[in-house]
Amino acid sequence: MQPIISGREGDRIKIEVTIDLSGSMLEAEESILRGVNAVGDAATAEALKRFDADGDPIAIGDAKWYSKGKLPKTYNTPYGVISVERHVYQRAEGGKTFCPMDDGARIIRKSTPRFAKIVSHKFANGAAAQVMDDLEQNHGRCCLKASLQDLATHVGTVVQAKEENWNYATPELAGKVTTVGIGVDGTCMLICDQKWREAMTGSLSLYDKRGERLHTIYVGAAPEYGKETFFDRMEREIVRVKTLYSTAHFVGIADGARSNWDFLGPHIDEQILDFYHATQYLARAAAAICEDDGERERWLDEKCHNLKHKHYAAQRILRDLQQADTRKMTPEQSKDLQECITYFGNHLHQMRYARYRDKGMPIGSGVTEAACKTLVKQRLCCSGMRWTPEGAQIILSLRALVLTESRWHQFWQKINQYGVPALPKHQ
C-alpha cells in the first residue's frame, strides 16, 4: 500500500494509493484507515519539505550559519512515523546546530504540530495508557507511552511558560456581559508522598442581565504549586476581564473561608455567600430544632425558600434561630444550632439572595465547585493515581486551556504564529 505522488502543481500534489476492499466491512474499513494514514504520511513529508532551506548560508543575528548537508530525521505525525532529509546548519566554529525546517514547520519534540495538539488534548482528558490505546485502536497509530508523555509534558510546559504573556480573546457571546462572578475553591488530590493535599481552582463566569451564564474561564493550581502563585494567575485573569468588561458588576462567590474573601475582596463590587453552603448549615439547624422528619423537612423547605426569594429573610431566619428552644436538645444539636447562628451572624451582609436574583447575579458557587470536579477530580483522582506537583500542574494547565472555550484553538494559533518558545534546559 505504498502511495505514489502522481502529480505536482505548485503547493498542490496528487497522491495515488491502492486499497484492498475485500473481506467484511470492518476489514475494509481497517484497510481504508491504513491507506488514509499512508497518504497522510506521504503528504506530510512533502508539506515539511516546504519549510526547508535551500542550503545557502544564512545569517542569524550577527552570525553566519552554514549547511552541513541534508541529514535524515524521523518525525511523528498523526498518521505514522516518517523520515525526511533536511538541511542542518552550524556556525563555522562548530557548536549547536539549527534546522530551519523544524523551526518553520513548528516541530515539537520531533512531532508535527497537529500530532502534538492531538496527543496533548488526549492527555488533558485521559491517562497515558488510555491515550496510547486510543491512538492505536482508533487512529491506527502505535506509539511508545514514554514518548507520548514527553510530548504532552513539553506542550504543558509551553502553556505554563507563556501564561503571563499570551492573552486569549473571549469568544463571541450571545449577549451583553452585565455581571462577572469570580470564585475560588480547593479540593484534595493524592501526591506521591501518599498524602492528600489541596489543589486550587478558580473560575471567572460572565453573565447577561437575565443571569444566564455566557462564558467561563478556568484556572487550576496543583498542591505545592503555591497559593500565592495561583492567586497571581487569578489576578491576571481578573485584570484582563475587567479591561474587556469595565462596566460589568463584579461579584465574588465563595463559602465562608476567610482566605477566599481576603483574596476576592479587592477585586469585586459585591460579596455573595454561596447559597448552598448556607442551606447546609440550615439543614443541621433543622435537625436540632425539629423532632420528627416531617416537621424538619417542612421547616427546612420554608426557610430555604424564604432565604432565596424574600428580602431580608436572612435576618428573620437568624432571629428565629436565636429564639429556638434548646432545652430538649442534645449537646451535639446545641452545637449545630450555635454554629448556624454564628455562620448567619457573620455573613448576613453576603446573604441578600432575593436582591441578587432580582439583579441577575449568581447566588451559588456551583461553577467553581464543578471546576473542582471537572478540572481536578475527573482527571487527577482516578483509581490508583498519584502525582508529583509538577506533573499535576502540567495536566491542570492543559485541562484548563481545553475546558475554557476557544482557548485551546487560540493557543495553537499562537504556536503557529510565533513558533515554539525556547524553554529552560531542565525542562
N, C-alpha and C positions, 0 to 999 in steps of 0.2 A: 504494500500500500504506500509506495514511495511517490509523493506528489511531484508533478513536473510543472515548472514555470514555462508556460507555452506562449506568453506574450508580455510585452512591456510597452507602456506609453506614458512617459513622464514618471509621476509617482504612482501610476496605476500598473498593476500586474494581473495576469490571468494565470490561475493555477488549476491544473487538471489532476484529478485523483480517481482511481478506480475503487469502488466499494462493492463488496460482496453482499448481496441482499438475500442470500439463501438461508434456509432454516426458519425457525419460528420468528414471530415479530420481535420478541425480546432479543433474540440473537442478531436479527437485522439491525435493530437499534443500537446494540453494542458495537456492531461493525461500523455503523454510521458515526458513532461517537469517536471511534479510533480514526476514521477518515477526517472528521472535522478537526481533531487535535493535530493530525499530521499536516493538514492545510494551515492550521494556526501556527505551528512551528515554522513552516516554510515562510509564511507571510511575515512573522515576527522577525525572523533572521534578516529578511530583506528590509524591513522597516528600520531595524537597528543600524544597518549599513548607511542609511541616510544621514546619520549623525556623526559619521566617522570623518576624520581629517583626510587630506589628500597626500600627506607625507612630507609636505614642505615644512621648513622650520616655522615655529610660531613664537610670538612674544607674549609673555605673561608678566605684567608689571615691567620691571627693568631687565628681566632675564629672558634669554633666548633658549627655547627648547627644541630638541632635535628628535626625529623619529628613529626608533630602534628597529623599525620594520613592522610588518604585520605579524602579530602573535595571537594564537588561538586562546579563547576563553569560553567557558561554559556559562550559560545563563538559565535561570529558572523562569519559565513563562507559565501562563495559565493553562497551556496545552501540553507542556512537556519540558524536557531539558534539551537545549540546543547549543551548538558550538559555533562561534563566529570569530573570524580573524579580523583584528582591528589594529590600528596604529597605536603604539605605546611610545610616549615621549619622555625624554630625560634631558637634563642640562648637561653641558659638555663635561663638567667636573663630576658628574655622577649624582648620587643621592636618590631622593624619592622620584617616582615615576608619575606620569599623568596620562590619563586616557580620555581624549576628547569625546569619544563615542559614549563612554559611561556617563560623563558629565552631561552631554547634550540630551541623552535618552532618559536621564533621571533614574539611572540604575541604583537600586537599593540592595546592598548585601548580595550582589550577583543575581538579583531578581529584577524583572521588569516592573515598572510602577503598577501596572494592573494586577500582577500577581501579588505584589506586596500589599496592595489595597484589599484584595480578596482574603489573603491569609490573616492580616491584622483585624479585619472586620469579623472573621470567624472566631478569632481568639477573644475578641471582645464579648462574644456570646457563648463560647464553649471551651472546654479544657483541651489540652494538646492532643490527647488520644482521640477525642471526638473530631477535632479538626482534621487530623490525619486520616481517619476513617471516612469522613465526609468527602474529602478530596479524592480518595481512591474510589469510593463507591459511586459518587455522583458526578465526578468530573474526569474519571479515568486517569488521575494523577497520583502516582505513588511517590511519597516524599518521606524523608527522614524526620522524625519528631524533633530532634535537636536543631535541625536546620530551620524548621518552621518556628520553633520557639525563639531562635536567634533573630529571625526576620521580624517577628511581631514585637520582640523586645526593642529592636532598633527603631521601629516605627513609633512605638510608645514613647521612647526616649526623645525622639524628634518632637512629638506632641508637647512633652514637658518643656523641652528647651525653648520652644517658640511661643509658649502660652502667654508670656508677658508682652511679646512684640506683635503677634499676629492677631488682628481684630477680625471678628466674624460678624457679618451682616445678619440682621434679623430677617427671617423670610417674610414675604408679603403676607400681611394679616387681613383677616376678614372684616375687621372693624377698627375703630379708633381706640387706642390704649388710654384708659382713664385711671386705672389702678395698677400698681405693681406690688405684688405680695412677695416678701422676702422671708425665707425660713431657713433655719439651721437645725440640725439634729445629729445624734450619734447612734451608732449601732455596733455591736461587738462581732469580731471575727477571730478565728484561731490563727495564731502566729506559730512559727516553727519551734519556739521555746515551750510549746504546749500551754500557753496562757492565752486567755481571751482578752483582747484589747479593743479599744474603741476606735472605729473608723468614723470620720466625719463626712456628712453630706449636707449640701446646701442647694437651694432652688430659688430662682427668680421667675415668678409667673406673671404674665401680662394678661390683664382682664379688660373687657369692654364695659360700658356703662350698665349693662344688664347683669354683670358679674360672670359672664361667660369667659372661660379661660381660652386665650388665643395662642399662647406660646409659653414654653417653659425652658429655662436654661439650667442645666445640672452641673454641679461641682462636687467632686469627691476627693477625699484625702485618706490615705492608709494610716493605720496606727503607727506612731512614732515618726510619721512624716512631719508632725508638728501642728498643733492647733494654730499657732501664730502664722505659719505658712499657709494653712487653709484659709484663715481669716483674711490674709493678704490677697489671696486669689479671689475670695468673695468680694472684697472691696474693689478690686479692679473691674469685676463684672458689674458691680453696682454703679461705679463711675461711668462705665460705658453706657449702661441702660439709662442713667439719668441724663446723659448727653443727648440720647436719642429721644427721650420722652420727658422733657423738662417740665411739662405742665401736668404730668400724671401725679396722682396721690400715692405716696409710698408708705406701705404698711408692713409692719413686722408681725409674723405669726409664729408663735412658739409655745412650748409648755412653760412651766413655772421656773425652769432652771435659771439661776441668776446669770451664769456665764453667757447664755444666749442673749439675754436682754442687754447685758453690758456691751456686747458687740453690736446688736441691732440698733440700739438707742440713737447713736449719732447719725444714722443713715435714713431714718424713717420719720414720717409725719405723725404716725399713729401706731399704737401698740394694740395687738389683738391676741388675747389668750386663746389658745386652741380650745374650741368648744367641746371637743370630745374628751379632752383631759378633764375639763370641768365636770362633765357628766359622770366620769368615773368616780370622782370624789362624791358626787351626789348619790351614786349607787351605793357606796359604802355608808353614807349617812342614812339612806333609806333603810338599809338592813339593820341599822342601830335603832332607828325611831319606830319602825312599824313591826308589829309582832307576827302577822301572818303574811303569806306570799301574795295574796290578792291585794291587800291593803298596800303592801310595799310596791307592787307593780303600778297601782293607780297613783300613788304618791309620786313615784319617780317620773312617770309619764307626764303628769301635770307640771311638775317643776321643770322638767326639760323643755316642754312645750312653751311654758311661760318665759323661761330663760332665753329661748331662741326668738320668740315672736313679740314679746311685750317689753315696752320701755321701762327701765328702772326695775326690772324683775330681779336682777342680782341682789339689789339692796333688800327687797322684800324677802327673798329666799334666805338671805343672811339673817334677817331678823327672826324668821321662823326657826332657823337652826339654833339661834341663841336662846329661844324661848322653849325649846323642846324639853320634855320631862325626862330627866336622866336617872330617876330613882330606881327604875327596874332594869337598867342597862348593866351589862357585864363590863368589867374594866376594859376589855378589848373594844366593845361597842362604844363606850365613852371616849376612848382614844380615837376611834374612827370619826366620830362626830366632831370632836375638837379639832382634828386635822382638817376636816372640811370647813369648819368655821374659820380657822386660820387661813386656809387657802383662799376662801372667798374674800375675807377681810383684806388680805394683801393684794388682791388682784381686781378689786371692784372697778378700777379705772380702765381695765383691759377687757371688761365683760359687758360692753354695751352692744350686745348682738343684734337687737332689733334695729338699732341705728345703723350698724354696719351693713345689714341686709338691705335696708332702705336705700343705701348709697351704692349698692352693688359691690361691696367689698367681700372678700372671702372670710369665713369665720373658722375654718379648720385647717390644720397643718397637714392634711391628707396628702398633698402633693409632695411635701418633704418626707413624710413617713413612707410614702410609696417609693420615693427615691432610695430610702434605706433598703427597701426590698429589691427593687429592680436594679439599682446601681451596685449594691454590695451583696445582699443575701443570695440572690439568684445565681450569681456568678462565682462569688468567692467563698460561699459557705455550703457548698455541696458536700456530700458524704466523703470523709477521708481527706478533705483538702486542708492543707496548712501552707502558710505563706511567709516569705520574708517581706518586710515592709517595702523593700524596693520592688519586688515582683508584684505585690499587691497594687502599688501605685501605678505601675505600668498598665495593668489591666484597667484600673479605675480611670486613668487618663483616656485610654482608648474608648472605654464604655461611655464615659460622659460625653465624648465627642459624637459617638454613634447615637446616643439617646436624645441629644439636643438637635431638633430638626434642622436640617440643612448644613450643619457644621461639618459633618463628615465629608460631604461633597466639597465644601469650601476649603477644607484642609488640603485635599488632594489637588484642587485648583492652584493653591499657593505653592505646593511642591512642583507642580507643572510649570508655574511661572518663575519661581525663584530658584528652583533646584533643591537638592537635598543638603541641608546645612551641615557643616562640619561639626562633629561632636568631640568632647574631650576623649583622649586616648583610652582612658579606663572604661569608657562606655563601649 
